[in-house]
Amino acid sequence: LADWPDFDRSSPADFLKKIALVISGRIGGTSGPLWGTAFLRASAAVAGKTDLDGDDVVAMLRAATEGIKARGKSDLGDKTLLDALVPATDAFEAEIHAGSAGTVALDRAAVVARERADATSFLQARRGRASYTGERSIGSPDPGAVAVAVILERLSREWAARDDL
């Protein structure tokens, strides 16, 4: 956080790349590499762009998802953050293509992420640390999926509160 004001904001790609490097270098366990890869792939998806639209956000989310899948060797149904991120991205994309405002699309994505994160309680973990617990993983939500829901809920609240967006 101390370095936050000094992050390169000359382009969305440079900003996301810096975030990826910080996350990869400072967050332990598997979370650092997974989230770092997500931000790095999102950065690559918007390389050379200065202004982003809804389709660019979808491209960043899809690229991040593919990076997480590759790095974590996981997919939907494995009880991971993907179980919230992919449906939330689908909901965001559907709203954008339906002509909804960004705030509406983000709000819908947050709602879907929360629903899908909660639904991971019914899954048995097949990837990550929770997979070591086998059937005992059933009954609690996946922490990564919950993190996706929390992030999108916060983004939605903050964006809706801003007058300049």
Order of alpha helices (4+ residues) and beta strands (2+ residues): alpha-alpha-alpha-alpha-alpha-alpha
